[in-house]
Amino acid sequence: MTNRTTAGQLARRPEAGSFMGLLAVYVFFAAMGGANFIGAPGLSSFLNMTSEVGIIALAIGLLMIAGQLDLSVGSTVPASSLTVSLLAVDFGVPDVLAILGGLGVGLAIGFVNGVLVSRTRIPSLIITIGTMFGTMGLTLGVTVLIHGSTGVFLVPEDATKAVFGQLVGNMFQVSILWWGLFVGATWWLLHASPLGNWIFALGGDKDSARNAGIPTVWLTIGLYMFSGFTAAFVGVLQVMTFNAAQVAAGQTFIFNSIMCVVIGGVLLTGGAGSVAGIVIGTLTFCIVNQGIFFSGLDPNYGSIIIGALLLIAVMTNDKFRAMALALAAGRKR
Amino acid sequence: MTAPILELKGVNKSFGPIDVLFDINLKIKAGEVLCLLGDNGAGKSTLIRLLSGVHQPSSGQILMDGAAVSFPSPRAASEQGIATVHQFGGTFPLMSIGRSFFVGVEPTKGWGPFKRYDRKTANEIAVKAVQDFGITRIDDGDRLVGGLSGGERQSLAIARAVHFGARVLILDEPTAALGVKQATHVLRIVNEAKRRGLAVVFITHQVMHAMAVGDHFAVLIRGAVAADFGKGEKTREEITDLMAGGASMANLEAEIEAQAQ
């Protein structure tokens, strides 16, 4: 009954495939990109990207483990950053309150998503596409109405700039530290707290989860609110980093966050996944995405690598999951 | 026998204009297996859902230990000691045995906001509970449920229900998807649950399985109890006939014979 972890067991962990993929991708771009990629410029470029998409990917990962999708994050990011900048610039609200306003918008969008998903039988894919367009239109309309243009420039206060938007060593965004915090918190939530068990159960079999007494409706709403919150938080980080908010910013987060999660071995249909996997997937995705600029390859081909990576990742993850199940079934002594 | 744990008195259920169950009267006693037989669409599932709190009766009464009760939610029913195990065990293939066993009631260690899931305790209790039911092949709580056989999954689910103090065990077609050997396994566990004094409601349309463990039988046809009898009162052929609609099956046989001549 002792729980020794053997090398064999470790190799059969679902994240093993994604981790080897991460190493391969890093070695490849390190070889292609040389010192620039290995040094601070390369490191900061993919870590900066990782920190933003990574915060959202954590929440998307939890949702996917629970068997749901959320595409609305793509317009929650600009909705939040514009709320912050409109409040601060056009209404003269202190930064802290403006930021709380932006985060509140994210929580509200998440709440609406969660209620709609748990109260109707419409697939979450469709619902969140709907709320994504709704939010985008609303953001655009309100911004033009109040500010008269689709972009807002903002000069953050020193304190909020330091906390959310400063560049460390002129290259590394402070958002990387925030990402680390989110990773820790999400890891705790999914793997240490009892709530994590509920999330796995919800994605594994919704009816059984409900019959086991799990408040599935509230759990679903909570997960969507977490997703809305992370997107809004990234919106805050962006506006504080770039001193500007744009209506059109954020659409890339939709597919990028899903890809990070899937590359990280989270099962699209729910019920399986890990925070370690999501972190590995996000790093892999961002290394490819940014590494291409250091490699001397035509950046236009970057998308091909990402597409291939996604397919390979899903295939190897399935393979490793099958091995994990076989490990459970076998071992006849 | 003692008073029934669970009793249905004149229970009706309709969904809008559609009547699904008519005037159901059933008694479920401790240490007995009640087999609920019936064809597809006879209302077995609706009846189970009434007992497990998913639906509420439109009229009529559910009595527990002689007192009227209502189960507004599955949780309420399970708090009263009614556990439902579904066809595929109601378990989560990609979760570990320990985690799956304790879904919704996770053991924790630590205090306050730092309470965390106690994997070791969960695994030990889960493995012991399953082994007590005679499934000794399960010895590691970290193994994934998906790696277990269908029979083992059912057994895990039943052991789980018993561990959490179930008094009434509702088994929804537990043997339907299983091979012969696996089904025998599950029937043995049903017997063990009965021996421990649980009341078991066993839903099936396999008469053989029902007759192997049943003490009492009820046949549902189009939402009504068409027959209600004890062990040994009817033969297998009679029960099969009843389930298939009795007379209509006999007519069909006669027709086929007439054509053959």
Interface residues (C-beta under 8 A of the other chain):
Chain A: M1 N3 W188 H191 A192 S193 P194 G196 N197 W198 F200 A201 G204 D205 D207 S208 A209 R210 N211 A212 G213 I214 L267 G271 A272 R321 A324 L325 A326 L327 A328 A329 G330 R331
Chain B: S52 V54 P74 R75 S78 T84 H86 G90 T91 F92 P93 L94 M95 R99 S100 F102 V103 G104 V105 E106 T108 K115 R116 Y117 K120 E124 D140 D142 R143 L144 V145 G146 G147 L148
